[in-house]
């Protein structure tokens, strides 16, 4: 299945970029071009990144910290910089 139709990038190519260290949409765009056209696929790229790291955290016995869009209003989100600094993946970016 295609992740980015504008540039003909398939999901497995995006997964390879993420596995190789891409941690955001810009890094994926730099690596394979996905997300650099119309922008329609950016939400999907974000989902793929979050799923990848959530699975890695789960395998490592860590809890995934969702972004503020999925958190109740009564809980303040942790900033991405704090999450990355505390993450076992801190040296990947």
Buried (B, 14 or more C-beta within 10 A) or exposed (E): EBBBEBBEBBBEBBBEBBEEEBBBBEBBBBBBBBBBBEEEBBEBBBEBBBEBBBEBBEEEEBEEBEEEEEEEEEEEBBEEEEBBEEBEBEEBE
